[in-house]
Amino acid sequence: MENYTSVLKRLEKTAKEYTNIAPENGQFLSILIQSIKAQNVLEVGTSNGYSTIWLAAALKETGGKLITLEFDPKRAEEAQGHLREAGLDHIVEVRIGNALDEIPKCDTTFDLVFLDAEKDEYRRYLELALPSIRSGGLIVADDTVTMRDEMPDYVEFVFNTPMLHSVDIPLDDGVILSYKVGS
Ligand SMILES: C[S@@+](CC[C@H](N)C(=O)[O-])C[C@H]1O[C@@H](n2cnc3c(N)ncnc32)[C@H](O)[C@@H]1O
């Protein structure tokens, strides 16, 4: 079993091909998870598991668990392999399927949801996940600066729904961090 940081370093060489998040976004997610002591996290869009390793390594510290959703079986299998190499596979359930079908099947209350799949589906992912996010839970959406024109409905929703307090953060390709108030 390799240390997870060496697996991350190796995967950074193919980050463009697998459209992985930047290391600073991984660090950002890790800080959020550890500061809220998250126990249950949902990731939408696994790819080869780069961001999944960041999330799982943080959840190892909090004693939490991760469900990650990917509809490409080949990528899901690669992610599972990388998680095994990183010694984090016991923390993560990789579910193969369309997030639009899989999110409603998650019988879990989430402390944090990370969105990084189809940009024009972000709003639907969030609307499906929202009832399962605890009051005080966080939503992080990636690529919100560079691909903002593909997610106008998401941006409108997170900045105009009273139950969500949201902020744009210009970290790498941009993230919107939202905080759920009330239930
Ligand atoms: C930007 S990549 C994810 C990158 C990953 N979060 C990382 O940083 O390592 C998006 C992934 O979402 C997957 N995807 C896109 N739409 C999906 C959907 N509706 N359900 C499940 N997976 C989806 C794609 O196959 C792709 O692997």
The ligand as an SDF file (V2000), in Angstrom:
LIG
                    3D

 27 29  0  0  0  0  0  0  0  0999 V2000
  -14.8180   16.3260  -14.0360 C   0  0  0  0  0  0  0  0  0  0  0  0
  -14.8300   14.5870  -13.9550 S   0  0  0  0  0  0  0  0  0  0  0  0
  -14.6830   14.2880  -12.2220 C   0  0  0  0  0  0  0  0  0  0  0  0
  -13.3010   14.5390  -11.7220 C   0  0  0  0  0  0  0  0  0  0  0  0
  -13.0870   14.0940  -10.3020 C   0  0  0  0  0  0  0  0  0  0  0  0
  -14.0400   14.7210   -9.4050 N   0  0  0  0  0  0  0  0  0  0  0  0
  -11.6850   14.4720   -9.8720 C   0  0  0  0  0  0  0  0  0  0  0  0
  -11.4500   15.6530   -9.5870 O   0  0  0  0  0  0  0  0  0  0  0  0
  -10.8270   13.5810   -9.8130 O   0  0  0  0  0  0  0  0  0  0  0  0
  -16.5570   14.2200  -14.1850 C   0  0  0  0  0  0  0  0  0  0  0  0
  -16.8970   12.7440  -14.1080 C   0  0  0  0  0  0  0  0  0  0  0  0
  -18.3110   12.6590  -13.9260 O   0  0  0  0  0  0  0  0  0  0  0  0
  -18.8050   11.5740  -14.6660 C   0  0  0  0  0  0  0  0  0  0  0  0
  -20.2380   11.8530  -14.9060 N   0  0  0  0  0  0  0  0  0  0  0  0
  -20.7580   12.8100  -15.7270 C   0  0  0  0  0  0  0  0  0  0  0  0
  -22.1040   12.8300  -15.6440 N   0  0  0  0  0  0  0  0  0  0  0  0
  -22.4500   11.8820  -14.7410 C   0  0  0  0  0  0  0  0  0  0  0  0
  -23.6800   11.4260  -14.2120 C   0  0  0  0  0  0  0  0  0  0  0  0
  -24.8400   11.9640  -14.5920 N   0  0  0  0  0  0  0  0  0  0  0  0
  -23.6520   10.4220  -13.3060 N   0  0  0  0  0  0  0  0  0  0  0  0
  -22.4830    9.8640  -12.8950 C   0  0  0  0  0  0  0  0  0  0  0  0
  -21.2750   10.2640  -13.3660 N   0  0  0  0  0  0  0  0  0  0  0  0
  -21.2550   11.2530  -14.2700 C   0  0  0  0  0  0  0  0  0  0  0  0
  -17.9350   11.5060  -15.9100 C   0  0  0  0  0  0  0  0  0  0  0  0
  -17.9210   10.2110  -16.4650 O   0  0  0  0  0  0  0  0  0  0  0  0
  -16.5720   11.9610  -15.3730 C   0  0  0  0  0  0  0  0  0  0  0  0
  -15.7510   10.8520  -15.0410 O   0  0  0  0  0  0  0  0  0  0  0  0
  1  2  1  0
  2  3  1  0
  2 10  1  0
  3  4  1  0
  4  5  1  0
  5  6  1  0
  5  7  1  0
  7  8  2  0
  7  9  1  0
 10 11  1  0
 11 12  1  0
 11 26  1  0
 12 13  1  0
 13 14  1  0
 13 24  1  0
 14 15  1  0
 14 23  1  0
 15 16  2  0
 16 17  1  0
 17 18  1  0
 17 23  2  0
 18 19  1  0
 18 20  2  0
 20 21  1  0
 21 22  2  0
 22 23  1  0
 24 25  1  0
 24 26  1  0
 26 27  1  0
M  CHG  2   2   1   9  -1
M  END
$$$$
